């Protein structure tokens, strides 16, 4: 059951990332604060993907990206999430990943735990970005899981 649930959450993450970019684009011009928030979501995804793959980290957690750069990073992340979904289907979610956090502390968590964290982290920050879109007169788009599940 858990691999299927997590796969569905990753599908939601990809959908919600795209909707977030579209909502920012609805403002008609760049907004550094919203791009910083959206960039953080994507950079955190990339950081965790590098940890899962046990690659050196090459992304700042709070980057300053343009919308085009955000979309490019999202595409790379989403391709890696698609590969991870295959790993999850084969039982790879239980694989333990050792990593060091930004404070230099060492930890180990399963791939499933890490991916759950990534999905929940993005949900939190997407809400902040959508609130900012609304405050700036743009069109916030719902990124709730239930909206995704209904196919809207």
N, C-alpha and C positions, 0 to 999 in steps of 0.2 A: 504494500500500500504506500509506504513512504516514498519510494522512488517516483511513483506516479504523481503524488501530491507535489513533490518538489519540482518535477518536470513541468507541471501545470503552473507553479509559481514562477518558474523561469520564463515560461511563455508569457505570463502576465508582465513580468519585468521588462521584457523586450517590447511588448505592446505599449506599456506605460512610458518607457523611455522615449519612444517615438512620439507619443501624444504630448509629452512634456516639451520636446523640441518644437512641435507644431504650435503649441500655445505660446511659447516665447516668440516664435516667428510672427504670430498674429499681432504683435505690438508694432510691427512695421519698421523697427529699428533696433539696434543693439541696446541691451540693458546690462551693464556690467554686474550689478548685484544678482540678477536672475541667472545670468550666465555663470557666475561664480557658484551659485547653488547647484545648478544643473551640472556644471563641470565637476563639482565635488561628488555628486552621485556617480558619475561615470568614472572618475578617477578612483574612487573607492572600489568600484567594481573591478577596475583594472588591477589595482593593488592586490585584491584578494585572488584574482585570476593568476597573477604572477606567483603568489604564494602557493596556490594549489599546484601549479606547474613546476614549482621549485626553481623559478627563474629569478634573476636579479630584478629588483624593482627599478623601473625607469619612469615613474609618474609621480608628480607631486600630488598630495591629497587635496590641496586647495589651489588648483590651477586657475589661471586666467586664460580662458579659451574664447574664441569666437564661436558663433553658432555652427559654422561649417566645421571647425575643429571638433566641436562637441559631437556633431553627427558622425564624423569620421571615427572618433574614438568609440562611439556607441556601436558602429558597424563592426569594428574589431572585437569589442566585448561580446556582442551578440553572436558572432561566429564562434567564439570560444565557448559561450554558454551552450550553443547547439552541440558542439563536440562533447561537452560535459554531460549533456542529457543522455548521450549514448553510453557514456561511462556509468552513469547512474543506473541505466537499464541492466547493465551487466554486474551490478553489485558494488560498483566503485564508490558509492556514497559512504561506505564504512572505512575507506582508506584514511589513515591518520596522516595529517599534514603538520610537520613542525614548522614554526615561523617565529619571527621576532617582530614585535609591534614597533610603533614609532617612538616609543620610550626606551627601546632596547631590551624589553622584557621578552623572554622566550616562553612560548606556549605550544600546545599541540591540540588540534581539534580535527574531527572527521570532516570529510568533504561535505557531507550533508549538513552538518552544523554550520559550517562556513557559508554555504549557499543560502541556508535559511536566514542567517544574519544579513547577507548581502541583499536579499529580497526585502526584508523588513526595514533595513537602513534606507533603502531607496524609497520605500513607501512614505516614510517619515519626511524625508527631504523634498519629495515631489509635492507633498501638501504645502510646504512652505513656498515652493516656487509658484504653485498655482495661486496661492493667496496673493503673492506679489504681482502676478499677471492681472488678477482682478483689481488690485489697488491701482494699477497703472492704466486701467481702462481697457485692457485686453480681454480676450475670451478664454477663461480657464476651461480646460477640458477635464472631465472626470477621469481619474486614473484608478478608481476603486476596483478591487478584484471582482466584485459582483457585477460591475458594469462590463468588465472584460468577459466574465462568465456568460453574461446575457448576449454577448456578441455585438454590443453597441459600438 
